[in-house]
Amino acid sequence: MKTLTLNISDSIYDELLTLLSTKYPDDISVIDDDIFTDEDEKAYLEALGELERGEAISLEQLKKEINV
């Protein structure tokens, strides 16, 4: 079996999964590899904002400060 990676618009994602699982139930298995979720993106953007405002420091800066 081969693996194919696609970028799919949110607007057709569910419809495409339904189509594939209905038409080819024994030939296609869906591997959901959306590791970076919307929640992750929100947390990332908040952390980035804190860093830019000087409310947080980067890991690299912390290592420098504690001499690691």
OpenMM code with the backbone's topology and positions (N, CA, C; nanometers):
from openmm import Vec3, app, unit

residues = "MET LYS THR LEU THR LEU ASN ILE SER ASP SER ILE TYR ASP GLU LEU LEU THR LEU LEU SER THR LYS TYR PRO ASP ASP ILE SER VAL ILE ASP ASP ASP ILE PHE THR ASP GLU ASP GLU LYS ALA TYR LEU GLU ALA LEU GLY GLU LEU GLU ARG GLY GLU ALA ILE SER LEU GLU GLN LEU LYS LYS GLU ILE ASN VAL".split()
positions = [
    Vec3(0.0848, -0.1177, 0.0000),
    Vec3(0.0000, 0.0000, 0.0000),
    Vec3(0.0894, 0.1241, 0.0000),
    Vec3(0.0510, 0.2266, -0.0697),
    Vec3(0.1264, 0.3519, -0.0775),
    Vec3(0.0616, 0.4567, 0.0110),
    Vec3(0.1388, 0.5591, 0.0462),
    Vec3(0.0884, 0.6692, 0.1271),
    Vec3(0.0918, 0.7964, 0.0456),
    Vec3(-0.0161, 0.8724, 0.0526),
    Vec3(-0.0299, 0.9982, -0.0195),
    Vec3(-0.0655, 1.1060, 0.0815),
    Vec3(0.0061, 1.2171, 0.0787),
    Vec3(-0.0217, 1.3284, 0.1685),
    Vec3(-0.0858, 1.4410, 0.0886),
    Vec3(-0.1966, 1.4933, 0.1394),
    Vec3(-0.2707, 1.5995, 0.0712),
    Vec3(-0.2961, 1.7156, 0.1663),
    Vec3(-0.3016, 1.8341, 0.1125),
    Vec3(-0.3525, 1.9497, 0.1855),
    Vec3(-0.4944, 1.9712, 0.1355),
    Vec3(-0.5903, 1.9633, 0.2265),
    Vec3(-0.7309, 1.9683, 0.1886),
    Vec3(-0.7984, 2.0847, 0.2599),
    Vec3(-0.8755, 2.1594, 0.1848),
    Vec3(-0.9520, 2.2709, 0.2406),
    Vec3(-1.0479, 2.2192, 0.3479),
    Vec3(-1.0608, 2.2952, 0.4561),
    Vec3(-1.1542, 2.2576, 0.5625),
    Vec3(-1.2966, 2.2418, 0.5106),
    Vec3(-1.3302, 2.3197, 0.4077),
    Vec3(-1.4676, 2.3191, 0.3571),
    Vec3(-1.5060, 2.1877, 0.2894),
    Vec3(-1.4103, 2.1087, 0.2426),
    Vec3(-1.4443, 1.9822, 0.1759),
    Vec3(-1.3880, 1.8599, 0.2482),
    Vec3(-1.3185, 1.8803, 0.3583),
    Vec3(-1.2517, 1.7710, 0.4291),
    Vec3(-1.3489, 1.6562, 0.4632),
    Vec3(-1.4571, 1.6886, 0.5333),
    Vec3(-1.5518, 1.5847, 0.5747),
    Vec3(-1.6159, 1.5152, 0.4551),
    Vec3(-1.6508, 1.5933, 0.3540),
    Vec3(-1.7123, 1.5365, 0.2336),
    Vec3(-1.6165, 1.4403, 0.1634),
    Vec3(-1.4902, 1.4778, 0.1544),
    Vec3(-1.3913, 1.3913, 0.0901),
    Vec3(-1.3710, 1.2620, 0.1691),
    Vec3(-1.3624, 1.2726, 0.2993),
    Vec3(-1.3461, 1.1516, 0.3808),
    Vec3(-1.4656, 1.0580, 0.3653),
    Vec3(-1.5836, 1.1146, 0.3630),
    Vec3(-1.7042, 1.0334, 0.3444),
    Vec3(-1.7020, 0.9649, 0.2092),
    Vec3(-1.6675, 1.0391, 0.1061),
    Vec3(-1.6606, 0.9826, -0.0284),
    Vec3(-1.5605, 0.8680, -0.0347),
    Vec3(-1.4419, 0.8911, 0.0153),
    Vec3(-1.3375, 0.7880, 0.0078),
    Vec3(-1.3737, 0.6641, 0.0892),
    Vec3(-1.4256, 0.6844, 0.2086),
    Vec3(-1.4580, 0.5691, 0.2926),
    Vec3(-1.5796, 0.4925, 0.2411),
    Vec3(-1.6685, 0.5591, 0.1673),
    Vec3(-1.7857, 0.4929, 0.1091),
    Vec3(-1.7498, 0.4185, -0.0184),
    Vec3(-1.6750, 0.4839, -0.1055),
    Vec3(-1.6435, 0.4253, -0.2359),
    Vec3(-1.5353, 0.3175, -0.2269),
    Vec3(-1.4385, 0.3370, -0.1396),
    Vec3(-1.3252, 0.2431, -0.1312),
    Vec3(-1.2999, 0.1989, 0.0138),
    Vec3(-1.3969, 0.1401, 0.0794),
    Vec3(-1.3804, 0.1090, 0.2218),
    Vec3(-1.2673, 0.0098, 0.2527),
    Vec3(-1.2365, -0.0776, 0.1609),
    Vec3(-1.1323, -0.1771, 0.1859),
    Vec3(-0.9962, -0.1383, 0.1283),
    Vec3(-0.9944, -0.0321, 0.0502),
    Vec3(-0.8716, 0.0046, -0.0195),
    Vec3(-0.8018, 0.1284, 0.0367),
    Vec3(-0.8717, 0.2070, 0.1172),
    Vec3(-0.8142, 0.3312, 0.1693),
    Vec3(-0.8328, 0.3364, 0.3198),
    Vec3(-0.7260, 0.3675, 0.3880),
    Vec3(-0.7361, 0.3947, 0.5315),
    Vec3(-0.6859, 0.5365, 0.5550),
    Vec3(-0.7584, 0.6100, 0.6342),
    Vec3(-0.7239, 0.7496, 0.6598),
    Vec3(-0.6336, 0.7569, 0.7821),
    Vec3(-0.5210, 0.8231, 0.7638),
    Vec3(-0.4262, 0.8456, 0.8728),
    Vec3(-0.4307, 0.9936, 0.9033),
    Vec3(-0.4912, 1.0294, 1.0149),
    Vec3(-0.5044, 1.1705, 1.0500),
    Vec3(-0.3745, 1.2155, 1.1145),
    Vec3(-0.2976, 1.2949, 1.0422),
    Vec3(-0.1686, 1.3398, 1.0940),
    Vec3(-0.1658, 1.4901, 1.1162),
    Vec3(-0.2807, 1.5468, 1.1472),
    Vec3(-0.2894, 1.6903, 1.1739),
    Vec3(-0.2400, 1.7153, 1.3161),
    Vec3(-0.1092, 1.7173, 1.3303),
    Vec3(-0.0476, 1.7285, 1.4623),
    Vec3(-0.0639, 1.8681, 1.5193),
    Vec3(-0.0517, 1.9700, 1.4377),
    Vec3(-0.0603, 2.1084, 1.4819),
    Vec3(-0.2058, 2.1522, 1.4727),
    Vec3(-0.2783, 2.1403, 1.5838),
    Vec3(-0.4213, 2.1688, 1.5860),
    Vec3(-0.4478, 2.3182, 1.5972),
    Vec3(-0.5736, 2.3556, 1.5842),
    Vec3(-0.6128, 2.4954, 1.6016),
    Vec3(-0.5787, 2.5427, 1.7428),
    Vec3(-0.5964, 2.4546, 1.8398),
    Vec3(-0.5620, 2.4878, 1.9793),
    Vec3(-0.4117, 2.5121, 1.9927),
    Vec3(-0.3319, 2.4293, 1.9255),
    Vec3(-0.1864, 2.4474, 1.9267),
    Vec3(-0.1484, 2.5812, 1.8645),
    Vec3(-0.2136, 2.6159, 1.7548),
    Vec3(-0.1838, 2.7423, 1.6869),
    Vec3(-0.2156, 2.8605, 1.7773),
    Vec3(-0.3279, 2.8532, 1.8482),
    Vec3(-0.3665, 2.9605, 1.9398),
    Vec3(-0.2615, 2.9756, 2.0502),
    Vec3(-0.2192, 2.8636, 2.1097),
    Vec3(-0.1181, 2.8684, 2.2153),
    Vec3(0.0142, 2.9212, 2.1619),
    Vec3(0.0511, 2.8802, 2.0419),
    Vec3(0.1750, 2.9276, 1.9796),
    Vec3(0.1710, 3.0785, 1.9587),
    Vec3(0.0613, 3.1285, 1.9045),
    Vec3(0.0496, 3.2719, 1.8786),
    Vec3(0.0503, 3.3523, 2.0090),
    Vec3(-0.0131, 3.2994, 2.1134),
    Vec3(-0.0112, 3.3665, 2.2431),
    Vec3(0.1307, 3.3706, 2.2988),
    Vec3(0.2017, 3.2593, 2.2907),
    Vec3(0.3389, 3.2536, 2.3402),
    Vec3(0.4300, 3.3455, 2.2601),
    Vec3(0.4108, 3.3503, 2.1304),
    Vec3(0.4895, 3.4386, 2.0454),
    Vec3(0.4646, 3.5847, 2.0827),
    Vec3(0.3398, 3.6193, 2.1078),
    Vec3(0.3055, 3.7547, 2.1508),
    Vec3(0.3713, 3.7899, 2.2823),
    Vec3(0.3702, 3.6967, 2.3774),
    Vec3(0.4361, 3.7197, 2.5067),
    Vec3(0.5851, 3.7423, 2.4869),
    Vec3(0.6451, 3.6654, 2.4002),
    Vec3(0.7877, 3.6789, 2.3723),
    Vec3(0.8177, 3.8151, 2.3100),
    Vec3(0.7358, 3.8557, 2.2148),
    Vec3(0.7565, 3.9843, 2.1483),
    Vec3(0.7355, 4.1026, 2.2431),
    Vec3(0.6455, 4.0876, 2.3405),
    Vec3(0.6196, 4.1949, 2.4364),
    Vec3(0.7183, 4.1931, 2.5531),
    Vec3(0.8085, 4.0967, 2.5523),
    Vec3(0.9072, 4.0874, 2.6598),
    Vec3(0.8526, 4.0241, 2.7866),
    Vec3(0.7390, 3.9592, 2.7780),
    Vec3(0.6774, 3.8947, 2.8939),
    Vec3(0.7312, 3.7531, 2.9153),
    Vec3(0.8056, 3.7032, 2.8201),
    Vec3(0.8623, 3.5686, 2.8276),
    Vec3(0.9981, 3.5713, 2.7584),
    Vec3(1.0786, 3.4700, 2.7866),
    Vec3(1.2078, 3.4601, 2.7194),
    Vec3(1.2149, 3.3274, 2.6451),
    Vec3(1.2992, 3.3225, 2.5460),
    Vec3(1.3149, 3.1998, 2.4672),
    Vec3(1.3967, 3.0978, 2.5459),
    Vec3(1.3896, 2.9747, 2.5035),
    Vec3(1.4684, 2.8685, 2.5657),
    Vec3(1.6170, 2.8988, 2.5537),
    Vec3(1.6569, 2.9502, 2.4382),
    Vec3(1.7977, 2.9840, 2.4173),
    Vec3(1.8430, 3.0912, 2.5167),
    Vec3(1.7581, 3.1926, 2.5388),
    Vec3(1.7916, 3.2992, 2.6331),
    Vec3(1.7990, 3.2443, 2.7754),
    Vec3(1.7087, 3.1569, 2.8111),
    Vec3(1.7111, 3.0957, 2.9443),
    Vec3(1.8402, 3.0172, 2.9652),
    Vec3(1.8813, 2.9401, 2.8648),
    Vec3(2.0054, 2.8638, 2.8750),
    Vec3(2.1246, 2.9576, 2.8966),
    Vec3(2.1267, 3.0712, 2.8265),
    Vec3(2.2356, 3.1673, 2.8437),
    Vec3(2.2360, 3.2223, 2.9863),
    Vec3(2.1175, 3.2529, 3.0383),
    Vec3(2.1079, 3.3127, 3.1709),
    Vec3(2.1500, 3.2172, 3.2806),
    Vec3(2.1270, 3.0875, 3.2619),
    Vec3(2.1639, 2.9918, 3.3671),
    Vec3(2.2901, 2.9140, 3.3303),
    Vec3(2.3582, 2.9618, 3.2242),
    Vec3(2.4858, 2.9025, 3.1816),
    Vec3(2.4787, 2.7533, 3.1515),
    Vec3(2.3816, 2.7175, 3.0720),
    Vec3(2.3678, 2.5743, 3.0345),
    Vec3(2.4173, 2.5581, 2.8935),
] * unit.nanometer
topology = app.Topology()
chain = topology.addChain("A")
for resn in residues:
    res = topology.addResidue(resn, chain)
    for name in ("N", "CA", "C"):
        topology.addAtom(name, app.Element.getBySymbol(name[0]), res)
